[in-house]
């Protein structure tokens, strides 16, 4: 039986999160979506999210599949 959880990210997750986000950015670029670029999000952002305790990961069977930030900050867009 598979186990899927959402939990706060930790410092050990940062490299794997970066890889997941790089895969997402590549897919977005290939599909003409320019919301993110090669510079955003980056490791500095991930470390700040971790420090602020706002970064969360979706984990299935021990593998990080997704990353999200949960906070009360809204872009002006």
C-alpha positions in Angstrom: 0.0 0.0 0.0 1.4 3.4 -0.9 1.8 6.1 1.7 1.3 9.7 0.7 1.8 12.6 3.2 2.3 16.3 3.2 4.8 17.5 5.8 7.1 20.5 6.5 10.3 20.4 4.5 13.6 20.0 6.3 17.1 20.9 5.4 17.8 17.3 4.2 15.1 17.8 1.6 16.5 20.9 -0.1 18.6 19.2 -2.8 15.7 16.9 -3.8 13.2 19.8 -3.8 15.6 21.7 -6.1 15.7 18.8 -8.5 11.9 18.5 -8.5 11.5 22.2 -9.1 14.1 22.1 -11.9 12.1 19.3 -13.6 8.9 21.4 -13.3 10.6 24.5 -14.7 11.9 22.5 -17.7 8.4 21.1 -18.3 6.9 24.6 -18.0 9.4 26.1 -20.5 8.8 23.2 -23.0 5.1 24.0 -22.8 5.5 27.7 -23.3 4.7 28.7 -19.7 7.0 31.5 -18.5 5.8 31.8 -14.9 9.2 30.6 -13.6 12.6 30.8 -15.1 16.1 29.4 -14.6 16.6 31.8 -11.6 13.4 31.4 -9.7 12.7 29.6 -7.6 16.2 28.9 -6.5 18.1 27.5 -3.5 18.1 30.8 -1.7 14.3 30.9 -1.9 14.1 27.3 -0.7 16.4 28.0 2.3 14.3 31.1 3.2 11.1 29.0 3.0 12.8 26.4 5.3 13.9 29.1 7.7 10.4 30.7 7.8 8.9 27.2 8.2 6.6 27.8 5.2 7.9 25.0 2.9 6.0 21.7 2.6 6.6 18.6 0.6 4.2 16.0 -0.8 5.9 12.7 -0.2 4.8 9.3 -1.7 6.6 6.2 -0.6 9.5 8.2 0.7 10.0 10.2 -2.6 9.3 13.9 -2.8 6.9 14.5 -5.6 5.9 18.2 -5.0 6.8 21.3 -3.1 4.6 24.1 -1.9 4.8 27.2 0.3 1.9 27.9 2.6 1.9 31.5 4.0 -0.4 34.5 4.0 1.6 36.6 1.5 -0.1 37.5 -1.8 1.6 38.9 -4.9 0.0 42.1 -6.1 -0.7 40.5 -9.5 
